[in-house]
Each structure stands twice: as structure tokens, then as C-alpha cells.
Amino acid sequence: MDLAYLRAHPEHLPAFLTHQRIRETPVPGGSICTASRLTLDDGASLFAKSWGGATQPVPDGFFETEAAGLRWLRDASGAPVPEVVVALPDLLALEWVEPGAATPRAAERLGRDLATTHRAGAAAFGAQWPGFIGALPADNTPSPGPWPGWFAAHRLVPYLRMSADNGALSAPEVALVEHVVNRIDGYGGSEPPARIHGDLWPGNVLWAADGRAWLVDPAAHGGHRETDLAQLALFGGVPHLDRVLAAYREAWPLAEGWPARVPVHQLHLMLVHTALFGGAYRSAVRTAAEAALRA
């Protein structure tokens, strides 16, 4: 099987893998999926991911949703995004991107590229496809906005409830987040929807051998552009974050007071972590909520 054949017959990939007709090499992946490098007969490589949750079936639309988000981000002609080659209900195969170094020059390019992606915009907050964030559903019901109410209802409250229900958050943390939700209109939101990655923590930035930073594993939707920038600062931040932000702001200035709003945008992913992984992230939720309330 070569790349031309696979493009014409993507539905044949599972059978070729089952019968070991394609060389498959495991590669590091996330906590949700199993990842591998596929080497085809013409020497081309692909990055493939399949559902890793052996005890649970793959959620309906899981890989199709990721494929839709990747294509949508790629259409912006901004930050590079791997081409989708195969998108099946239980398997996704993408263009292989050779890893490289995270250089200051690549960081500056990421800032400019990300501004271009965001400027491509969206028809509404949310998306035309059902959403996922990690293995959890994300309500992408489109809304004209304004952004604060949409963000609270679709990106904070659902994961707060999950985190309370699974015992990851105690009553004091729940009360803190609810206070943020009650103040949400004060955190800005007059901008139209931007075309955002939606899960842009540093692990979803792939520094490539071509000298650019590629976006992977999106939860793409129409949202607030500050969300992507805030997520880049999580877990120690991407390398050369100051260069990324400076280049971004040169390409497209941010509204006054944006640094104070960073914790509000980060709170979404922190709540996703308590919903998915439990109380280990309780202090991170508390810290983000407290910082948001000081804004």
C-alpha cells in the first residue's frame, strides 16, 4: 500500500494493519489514544491513532470530530496543521510531521501563524460538529454570543458539575468556581468568535524539523482567541512563550487587561483535568479560580 492507494481507499487501512501489511512502529501518544508511525511501501510515513480505552468503546464521532477540527484549522492557512489522510470511526491517520527544535525563531513564527488562524474567524461560538475535550464530550452548540455567557455555560459549568460529582472538587472549590461563573460578564467578550484550537496546552504544539510549530490534537471551535494564548502558558508554558506572545501581539494586538484574564481561560482545562483525572488537579482549579477573582 502506498500513499496514493491509501488516499483513494482509506477504508482499507484497518485490514492492512490487521494483516500486518504495513510496518507499524509505536510512538509516544497521549493518555487517551494509542499512537503509531506507519511506513508505507513508497516510503511515506503517517501518524496513526486509535482508541486506547480498552474498557470503553470509542465514543460516537470521536475521530470524525478531530478530523473536522484539523481540516477547519488547516483551512485558515495560519499555524500549520497535519493533513487528514484517513478518518474512520475507530482510526485516524495524519500526515507525518518530523520533530525538530523549539527555537526562538520558531516561537515567533508560531505567534504570527496563530494570529492568522484566529483571524480566519468562525460563524459562531461553538462549532458545526459535536465536540470532545480529551475523552469527554464538549457542547459545541453554536451561539452568536456574547462570549462570556457561552463560555460559562459550555466550557466551565459542565466540567464543574462532573468534577463535583466525581468527588474531585470539594464544596469550597465548587463555590469559588461558581463565583467566577457569576462574574463572567466582567471578563470581556466583545470580540467576534475566533477560529481557535481549543486545547492548546504545550503538549499539543509539535515543534517540527521545518522550523515551524504545528498544532495537533485540537478541540477546535469558535471561541475567544485569548483562550489559546492562555493555554499555551499552562504546565510550565511552551518554550519561548514570551517570543510567541510578543510576535502575536505585533500581528494582532490584544485587548487591554488581557494578562489578568488568563486564569479565567485556563480554568476550563483545569476543570477538564479534575473531571477526567480526579482530585490531583484540585489545587490547580483553586489557584486558577482565586486568580480569576482577583482580576
C-alpha positions in Angstrom: 0.0 0.0 0.0 1.4 3.4 -1.0 0.1 6.9 -0.1 -1.8 7.3 -3.5 -3.6 4.0 -2.9 -4.5 4.9 0.7 -5.9 8.3 -0.3 -8.1 6.5 -2.8 -9.1 3.7 -0.5 -8.9 4.9 3.2 -11.4 2.3 4.3 -8.8 -0.4 3.6 -6.3 0.8 6.2 -7.7 -1.3 9.1 -7.5 -4.5 7.1 -3.9 -3.8 6.1 -3.0 -3.2 9.7 -4.8 -6.3 11.0 -2.9 -8.5 8.5 0.4 -6.7 9.2 0.8 -5.5 5.6 2.1 -2.1 6.8 5.1 -1.5 9.1 3.7 -0.1 12.3 6.0 1.4 15.0 4.7 2.6 18.4 5.3 6.2 19.2 4.5 8.2 22.3 1.0 9.4 22.4 -1.5 10.9 24.9 -3.4 9.3 27.7 -6.5 8.7 25.6 -5.3 7.1 22.4 -2.6 4.6 21.2 -0.3 6.2 18.6 2.0 4.7 16.0 4.1 5.6 12.9 3.0 3.8 9.7 5.6 3.3 7.0 4.0 2.7 3.5 5.5 0.9 0.6 6.6 4.1 -1.1 8.5 5.2 2.0 5.9 7.7 3.1 5.1 7.9 6.8 1.8 8.6 8.6 0.9 9.3 12.2 -2.0 7.0 13.2 -4.0 7.0 16.4 -6.6 4.5 17.6 -8.8 4.4 20.7 -6.8 3.3 23.7 -9.7 2.9 26.2 -9.9 -0.9 26.1 -12.7 -1.0 28.7 -14.9 1.6 26.9 -15.9 1.7 23.3 -14.8 4.7 21.2 -17.3 7.5 21.6 -19.5 8.1 18.5 -17.9 10.7 16.3 -14.7 10.9 18.3 -12.2 10.6 15.4 -14.5 12.3 12.9 -14.7 15.3 15.2 -11.0 15.6 15.4 -10.7 15.3 11.7 -13.2 18.1 11.1 -11.4 20.3 13.5 -8.0 19.6 11.9 -9.4 20.4 8.4 -11.0 23.6 9.7 -7.8 24.9 11.3 -5.8 23.9 8.3 -8.1 25.9 6.0 -7.1 29.0 7.9 -3.6 28.9 6.3 -2.1 30.0 9.5 -0.4 27.8 12.0 0.4 24.5 10.2 -1.8 21.5 10.9 -1.3 17.9 9.7 -3.3 16.8 6.7 -6.0 14.3 7.5 -5.4 11.2 5.2 -7.8 8.7 6.9 -10.7 9.4 9.2 -12.7 6.3 10.2 -14.9 5.7 13.3 -12.1 3.9 15.1 -8.9 5.2 13.5 -7.3 8.5 12.3 -4.2 8.7 10.1 -2.4 12.0 9.5 0.5 13.4 7.7 3.7 12.6 9.5 5.5 15.7 10.9 9.2 15.2 11.6 10.0 16.6 15.1 12.5 19.4 15.5 13.8 22.0 17.9 11.8 24.7 19.7 13.8 27.7 18.7 13.1 31.4 19.4 12.6 31.9 15.6 10.0 29.1 15.5 8.3 30.6 18.6 8.0 34.0 16.9 6.6 32.3 13.8 4.1 30.4 15.9 2.8 33.8 17.3 2.3 35.2 13.8 0.8 32.0 12.5 -1.6 31.7 15.4 -2.8 35.2 14.8 -3.6 34.3 11.2 -5.5 31.2 12.3 -7.5 33.2 14.8 -8.3 35.9 12.3 -9.9 33.4 10.0 -12.8 33.5 12.4 -15.9 31.3 12.9 -19.5 31.6 12.1 -20.5 31.4 15.8 -19.1 30.4 19.2 -19.1 26.6 19.2 -19.0 24.6 16.0 -21.0 22.7 13.5 -19.7 19.3 14.8 -20.1 17.7 18.2 -17.1 18.3 20.4 -14.7 16.4 22.6 -12.0 17.6 25.0 -9.8 14.6 25.8 -12.3 11.7 26.2 -15.1 14.0 27.5 -17.9 15.5 25.4 -17.8 19.2 24.8 -21.0 21.1 24.0 -20.4 22.9 20.7 -23.9 24.1 20.2 -23.4 27.2 18.1 -24.3 30.6 19.7 -24.0 34.2 18.4 -22.6 35.1 21.8 -21.6 37.2 23.6 -18.7 35.1 24.6 -18.8 35.2 28.4 -22.2 33.6 28.8 -21.4 30.9 26.2 -18.0 30.1 27.8 -19.6 29.8 31.3 -22.4 27.6 30.1 -20.4 25.4 27.7 -16.8 25.4 29.0 -17.0 25.9 32.8 -20.3 24.7 34.3 -20.4 21.2 32.7 -16.9 20.2 33.9 -17.5 21.8 37.3 -20.5 19.5 37.7 -18.6 16.5 36.6 -15.7 17.3 39.0 -18.1 17.8 41.9 -20.0 14.6 41.1 -16.8 12.5 41.0 -15.5 14.0 44.2 -12.5 15.7 42.7 -13.7 19.1 44.0 -15.0 19.8 47.5 -17.6 22.4 48.3 -15.1 25.3 48.8 -13.6 24.8 45.3 -17.1 24.5 43.8 -18.1 27.7 45.4 -15.0 29.5 44.1 -15.7 28.4 40.5 -19.4 29.3 40.8 -18.3 32.8 41.9 -16.2 33.1 38.7 -19.2 32.0 36.7 -21.4 34.6 38.4 -18.8 37.3 37.5 -18.2 36.0 34.0 -19.6 39.1 32.2 -16.8 41.1 33.7 -14.1 39.2 31.9 -14.6 40.8 28.5 -16.1 39.3 25.4 -16.9 42.0 22.8 -14.8 40.4 20.1 -16.4 38.1 17.4 -15.6 34.4 17.5 -12.1 33.5 16.6 -11.0 30.2 15.0 -9.3 28.5 17.9 -7.6 25.2 18.7 -9.4 24.9 22.0 -6.9 22.6 23.8 -3.6 24.4 23.2 -1.6 23.3 26.2 2.1 22.9 25.4 1.8 19.2 24.7 -0.4 19.9 21.7 2.3 22.1 20.0 4.6 20.0 17.8 8.0 21.7 17.1 9.0 20.4 13.7 12.1 20.0 11.7 10.8 22.5 9.2 11.4 25.3 11.7 7.7 25.8 12.5 5.3 24.8 15.3 2.4 22.6 14.3 -0.9 22.3 16.0 -2.2 18.8 16.9 -5.0 17.2 18.9 -7.4 20.1 18.7 -10.8 20.7 20.3 -11.4 23.2 17.6 -14.3 25.7 17.7 -15.3 29.3 17.5 -14.1 30.9 20.8 -12.1 33.7 22.3 -8.6 34.0 20.9 -7.2 34.7 24.4 -8.2 31.1 25.3 -5.5 29.6 23.1 -2.9 32.0 24.3 -3.7 31.4 28.0 -3.5 27.6 27.5 0.0 27.9 26.0 1.1 29.1 29.4 -0.1 26.0 31.3 2.2 23.4 32.8 5.3 25.5 32.6 4.4 27.0 29.2 5.7 26.4 25.7 9.4 27.2 25.1 10.0 30.9 24.4 6.4 31.8 25.4 7.5 35.5 25.6 8.5 35.4 22.0 5.3 33.7 21.0 3.2 36.4 22.7 5.2 39.3 21.5 5.0 38.2 17.9 1.3 37.5 18.2 0.6 40.9 19.7 2.6 42.6 17.0 0.5 40.8 14.4 -2.8 41.3 16.2 -2.8 43.4 19.4 -4.8 42.1 22.4 -7.5 44.0 24.3 -6.4 45.9 27.3 -6.1 43.9 30.5 -5.6 40.5 28.8 -3.0 39.2 31.3 -5.4 39.5 34.2 -7.9 37.4 32.2 -5.5 34.5 31.6 -6.7 32.4 34.7 -10.3 32.6 33.5 -9.4 31.0 30.2 -7.1 28.4 31.9 -9.9 27.4 34.4 -11.6 25.5 31.6 -8.7 23.0 31.1 -8.2 22.7 34.8 -11.8 21.7 35.3 -11.4 19.2 32.4 -8.5 17.7 34.3 -10.4 17.3 37.6 -13.3 15.8 35.6 -11.0 13.3 33.8 -8.3 12.6 36.4 -9.7 13.5 39.8 -8.5 15.3 42.8 -4.9 15.5 41.8 -5.7 18.8 40.0 -7.9 20.2 42.7 -5.3 22.8 43.8 -4.8 23.9 40.2 -8.6 24.6 39.9 -8.5 26.5 43.2 -5.4 28.6 42.1 -7.0 29.5 38.8 -10.3 30.4 40.3 -8.7 32.6 43.0 -6.5 34.4 40.4 -9.6 35.0 38.2 -11.4 36.5 41.1 -8.5 38.9 41.8 -8.7 40.1 38.1 
